[in-house]
Amino acid sequence: MITLIVFFALLFCGFPIFGAILAGAVVFMATNDLAVLYDSIPIQFYGALEINGLLAIPLFMLVGEIMNQGGLTQRLIAVAEVLVGRFKGGLAYANLITNAMAASILGSAVAQIGVMSKVMIPEMEKKGYDKAFSGAVTVSAGLLGPIIPPSMLMIIYGVVAVQPIAPLFIAGIVPGLLIVAVLAGVILLYGMFGSHLPEGSPTPLRDSWGTLVGGIAPGLIPAVVIVGIMSGAMTPTESGAVASLIALILGFLYRELKLADLPGILRSVAVNTATITGLIAAASVFSWVLAFQGVPDQLVELIAGVTDSPVVFLLLVTLLMLVLGMFLESISVLIVVVPILMPVVNALGINPIQFGVVCTVATVIGIVTPPVGPGLYIAMVQAHMPMGPLFRATVPFLAAVLAVVVAICVFPALSTWLPALSAGK
């Protein structure tokens, strides 16, 4: 209890999260007569970073940064408008489809919401869409970033849960497509029963072909990542390196990326990578201390006394992730919670791949949930509107995503079938 009090007190005082985690570990050792472990903290801290899978993190961050600077996102938006812009509410569907395509490149919900909010919210308002609805579509579709591969959260889950990253990437494809489908269903219902959605505006055939051809090259990036990993031709790290190279070449070819932009891009990638790996290292120390004291075993016994149903356990985990996601950044939630719960997952016979998908999707909902929800704040700034109307417009979309999470809990095949198929099992 003292450990939790210290941890949350430091967080609310604005202390860096990795520092709060380390402080919690030290307090736990001090209050449980584990001073003998103090000397081993540096070894455990740096040992957590000696994992090959961590190399994928800066590479996929680099892809996203280059894509933003190189104008690739705008070309994907143009392609989506050509494909669905002729339908009623077509720009909302284009917003959703663009997010699905960009998710295969960016891998981060916050980055994706930031990029798409700058472009899509003003454009939708200009075409007559309600401001709150425009923000809600952009925010909810941005949640696809950490789900459709490549996913930063899947990489982090794989590292802290000691699971292979390639199957986790593949496991996100079906849930990601399901989320696209249910979000499209909500847009359809808005058009049928809710606020009026503007009629579509088809693009002239001559312009359509030029736009589609221009969007082929950026579309190669997600294709290389997904096909390369599913075929076994590349590891996630290798696919990240190839995707970065393709994005870099395209950025220069489109003449929207300059050599002068590279230092800023690399600096941003370095800072973000250091932040994430610092969290992972600090959390490894904390989980190591808890394991030494037998806390995971005690947790297994406690949960076994409550339920022995894998489905009920996964639903409880979903609730836990949703609550924690309201206050903590999604990466922090995964890093702190997953190592503690893995013994329970193994004891109940839950597939770690399914558990990873459930944790990822449930945690990412917190990105757009008050009171913290960074995704909401980003959209609020772009749309120039208060949180209340924006969140109310987002609720139907979040309910649809939550329904997908529940379906993944109840039907493991939604997350495990495709990885098993790609492995030839």
WODAUR-V586333 format. One record per residue. RES is the residue in one letter. PSI is psi in whole degrees, 0 to 359 (none if undefined). OMEGA is omega in degrees with one decimal (999 if undefined). D_CENTER is the distance of its C-alpha to the mean C-alpha in whole Angstrom. Layout:
# WODAUR-V586333
RES,PSI,OMEGA,D_CENTER / RES,PSI,OMEGA,D_CENTER
This chain:
# WODAUR-V586333
M,318,178.7,30 / I,321,179.5,31 / T,315,179.4,28 / L,320,179.9,26 / I,314,179.5,28 / V,316,-177.8,28 / F,308,-176.9,24 / F,328,177.2,24 / A,317,178.3,27 / L,321,178.6,26 / L,313,-177.5,22 / F,340,176.0,24 / C,1,178.2,26 / G,14,179.4,24 / F,143,176.5,24 / P,143,-173.7,21 / I,318,-178.4,19 / F,327,177.1,20 / G,322,178.2,23 / A,322,178.3,23 / I,315,178.6,22 / L,318,178.5,25 / A,320,177.2,27 / G,320,178.2,26 / A,317,180.0,27 / V,318,178.1,30 / V,318,178.9,31 / F,318,178.1,30 / M,320,-178.1,33 / A,323,-176.9,35 / T,353,-179.8,36 / N,23,176.2,36 / D,48,179.5,38 / L,32,-178.6,36 / A,338,-180.0,37 / V,341,-178.0,38 / L,351,-175.7,34 / Y,315,-175.7,34 / D,340,-177.3,35 / S,356,-178.0,33 / I,312,179.6,30 / P,322,179.8,30 / I,316,-179.8,30 / Q,322,-178.1,27 / F,307,-177.6,25 / Y,332,178.4,25 / G,331,-179.7,25 / A,342,-177.4,22 / L,357,-180.0,21 / E,54,-177.7,23 / I,125,-176.5,21 / N,326,-177.1,20 / G,336,-179.4,17 / L,339,179.5,16 / L,335,-179.3,17 / A,335,-176.1,15 / I,303,179.9,12 / P,331,-178.6,15 / L,315,179.7,16 / F,331,171.6,12 / M,321,178.8,12 / L,320,177.1,16 / V,312,-178.7,15 / G,317,-179.5,13 / E,316,179.8,16 / I,320,-179.9,19 / M,318,-179.9,17 / N,316,-177.8,17 / Q,331,-172.7,21 / G,5,175.8,22 / G,13,-178.1,22 / L,326,-179.2,20 / T,317,-178.5,18 / Q,325,179.0,21 / R,324,176.6,22 / L,321,177.9,20 / I,317,179.9,20 / A,320,178.1,24 / V,315,-179.2,23 / A,320,179.2,22 / E,324,177.1,24 / V,320,-174.8,27 / L,318,-173.1,26 / V,3,-175.7,25 / G,341,-177.7,27 / R,345,-176.9,30 / F,161,174.6,29 / K,131,-174.8,29 / G,25,-172.9,26 / G,324,-178.5,25 / L,330,175.8,24 / A,317,176.3,21 / Y,322,177.7,21 / A,321,176.2,20 / N,313,-178.5,18 / L,313,-177.8,16 / I,320,177.7,17 / T,319,177.9,16 / N,321,178.6,12 / A,319,179.1,12 / M,318,-179.3,14 / A,332,179.5,12 / A,330,179.1,9 / S,357,-178.9,11 / I,315,-174.0,12 / L,312,177.1,9 / G,6,-178.5,6 / S,129,-178.4,5 / A,316,-177.7,5 / V,315,178.5,8 / A,319,-177.1,10 / Q,317,178.3,9 / I,320,178.6,11 / G,315,-179.5,13 / V,310,-173.9,15 / M,328,179.9,15 / S,323,-179.3,17 / K,329,-173.9,19 / V,309,-166.7,20 / M,321,-177.6,20 / I,310,177.1,21 / P,322,-179.5,24 / E,318,179.4,25 / M,320,176.2,24 / E,317,-179.2,27 / K,327,-178.6,29 / K,6,173.9,29 / G,11,178.4,30 / Y,147,176.0,27 / D,139,-175.2,27 / K,314,-179.1,25 / A,319,178.2,23 / F,318,179.3,22 / S,316,177.9,21 / G,321,-178.9,18 / A,317,178.4,17 / V,315,-177.7,17 / T,316,-178.1,15 / V,312,-176.5,13 / S,321,178.3,12 / A,332,177.0,11 / G,341,178.7,9 / L,344,179.4,6 / L,340,-176.6,7 / G,310,-178.7,5 / P,4,-174.5,2 / I,305,177.0,6 / I,132,-176.0,8 / P,148,0.8,9 / P,144,-175.2,9 / S,124,177.9,6 / M,320,-179.5,6 / L,325,177.4,5 / M,321,177.2,8 / I,313,-178.1,10 / I,318,176.5,10 / Y,315,-179.8,11 / G,323,-179.7,13 / V,310,-175.0,15 / V,335,179.2,16 / A,0,-179.3,17 / V,56,178.9,19 / Q,149,177.7,17 / P,139,-173.2,17 / I,324,-177.2,14 / A,311,177.3,16 / P,328,178.5,16 / L,319,175.6,13 / F,311,-177.6,11 / I,325,-178.6,14 / A,338,-179.3,13 / G,351,-174.6,10 / I,307,-177.9,13 / V,310,176.0,15 / P,322,178.5,13 / G,317,177.9,11 / L,324,175.9,14 / L,318,179.3,15 / I,320,175.5,13 / V,316,-177.7,14 / A,315,-177.4,18 / V,326,176.5,18 / L,322,175.1,17 / A,323,177.2,19 / G,321,177.9,22 / V,318,177.1,21 / I,318,178.5,22 / L,317,179.4,25 / L,323,174.7,26 / Y,316,-178.9,26 / G,328,-176.7,28 / M,319,-170.6,30 / F,345,-175.2,31 / G,215,-179.9,29 / S,151,-176.9,30 / H,133,175.0,31 / L,138,-178.1,29 / P,153,175.3,31 / E,155,-178.5,32 / G,166,178.3,31 / S,101,-177.7,32 / P,143,177.4,32 / T,136,177.3,32 / P,144,-175.2,36 / L,319,-178.2,36 / R,317,178.8,37 / D,328,-177.2,34 / S,315,-177.6,32 / W,319,179.0,33 / G,320,179.5,32 / T,315,-179.1,29 / L,318,178.4,28 / V,320,179.1,29 / G,337,-179.6,27 / G,355,-178.7,24 / I,314,-175.9,25 / A,310,176.2,24 / P,329,178.6,21 / G,343,177.8,20 / L,334,-175.6,21 / I,304,176.7,18 / P,327,179.5,16 / A,318,179.1,19 / V,316,-178.1,20 / V,307,-174.1,16 / I,311,-178.7,16 / V,319,-179.7,20 / G,318,-179.3,21 / I,315,-177.4,18 / M,326,-179.5,20 / S,347,-177.8,23 / G,5,-179.0,23 / A,333,-178.6,24 / M,148,169.6,22 / T,165,176.5,20 / P,321,179.3,16 / T,316,179.1,17 / E,320,179.2,20 / S,325,176.1,18 / G,320,178.3,16 / A,316,179.4,20 / V,317,179.4,21 / A,321,177.7,18 / S,318,-179.6,19 / L,317,179.3,23 / I,314,180.0,22 / A,320,-179.7,20 / L,314,179.9,23 / I,315,-179.0,26 / L,321,178.8,25 / G,319,178.1,24 / F,322,180.0,28 / L,321,179.2,29 / Y,354,178.5,28 / R,27,175.8,30 / E,354,176.4,27 / L,130,-178.0,26 / K,158,178.5,29 / L,327,-179.4,29 / A,340,179.4,29 / D,338,-172.2,26 / L,317,178.8,25 / P,318,178.5,26 / G,320,178.5,23 / I,312,-178.6,21 / L,324,177.9,21 / R,317,179.0,22 / S,316,178.6,18 / V,318,-178.9,17 / A,316,-178.9,19 / V,314,-179.6,19 / N,322,177.9,15 / T,317,178.8,15 / A,322,179.3,18 / T,313,-177.6,16 / I,313,-178.6,13 / T,329,174.7,16 / G,320,176.6,18 / L,316,-179.1,16 / I,316,-179.3,16 / A,316,179.6,20 / A,318,179.7,21 / A,327,178.4,19 / S,323,176.2,21 / V,314,-178.0,24 / F,313,-179.1,23 / S,326,177.0,23 / W,317,178.4,26 / V,316,178.9,28 / L,318,179.7,27 / A,322,179.2,28 / F,325,-179.0,31 / Q,356,178.1,32 / G,18,-178.8,31 / V,317,177.8,29 / P,321,177.9,26 / D,321,177.7,29 / Q,323,178.6,30 / L,321,176.7,27 / V,314,-179.9,28 / E,320,-179.0,31 / L,312,-178.6,30 / I,325,177.4,28 / A,330,176.9,30 / G,340,179.9,33 / V,314,-179.3,30 / T,149,172.4,29 / D,15,-179.7,29 / S,122,177.0,27 / P,322,-177.9,24 / V,314,179.6,23 / V,318,178.5,24 / F,314,-179.4,22 / L,324,176.8,19 / L,322,176.4,19 / L,320,177.2,20 / V,319,177.8,17 / T,315,178.4,15 / L,316,178.9,18 / L,314,-179.2,17 / M,322,178.7,13 / L,315,-179.0,14 / V,312,-179.8,17 / L,325,179.7,15 / G,341,177.0,12 / M,339,-173.9,15 / F,331,-175.9,16 / L,153,176.0,14 / E,144,-171.4,11 / S,322,178.9,8 / I,317,-179.9,9 / S,320,180.0,12 / V,312,-180.0,12 / L,315,-175.0,11 / I,322,-177.2,14 / V,317,-169.1,16 / V,318,-171.5,16 / V,311,-179.8,15 / P,329,-179.7,19 / I,324,-175.1,21 / L,344,-176.2,20 / M,321,176.0,20 / P,324,177.6,24 / V,319,178.4,24 / V,314,179.7,22 / N,321,-178.1,24 / A,326,-179.0,27 / L,358,178.6,26 / G,26,179.1,25 / I,137,177.6,22 / N,124,-179.1,20 / P,332,177.6,18 / I,314,177.5,16 / Q,317,-179.6,16 / F,320,179.1,15 / G,318,179.7,12 / V,317,178.8,10 / V,312,-179.2,12 / C,318,-177.3,10 / T,311,-177.0,7 / V,318,-179.4,8 / A,319,-178.3,10 / T,322,-174.3,8 / V,337,177.3,6 / I,329,179.2,9 / G,340,179.8,11 / I,333,-178.3,9 / V,27,-178.9,12 / T,130,176.8,14 / P,159,7.4,17 / P,346,-175.7,19 / V,300,176.2,16 / G,80,-178.5,13 / P,329,178.2,13 / G,321,177.8,11 / L,316,-177.6,15 / Y,321,178.5,17 / I,313,179.8,16 / A,325,178.1,17 / M,318,-179.7,20 / V,316,-177.8,21 / Q,323,-177.4,21 / A,350,-178.4,22 / H,55,-179.5,25 / M,156,179.5,25 / P,165,-176.4,24 / M,321,-174.0,22 / G,300,-179.7,24 / P,322,-179.4,24 / L,315,-178.2,21 / F,322,178.3,19 / R,321,178.2,22 / A,336,-178.1,21 / T,337,-173.7,18 / V,312,179.9,19 / P,323,179.1,20 / F,319,178.6,16 / L,323,177.6,15 / A,321,178.5,18 / A,318,178.1,17 / V,320,179.0,13 / L,324,176.6,15 / A,324,176.7,17 / V,321,177.6,15 / V,315,179.6,14 / V,319,178.8,18 / A,321,178.1,19 / I,324,177.4,16 / C,319,-174.5,18 / V,325,-176.3,22 / F,92,-177.1,21 / P,330,-176.1,20 / A,335,179.3,21 / L,332,-179.0,18 / S,342,-173.9,16 / T,342,-174.5,19 / W,311,-175.5,21 / L,316,175.5,19 / P,320,178.9,19 / A,320,179.5,22 / L,317,-179.3,24 / S,334,178.1,22 / A,355,178.6,24 / G,24,-178.7,27 / K,none,999,28
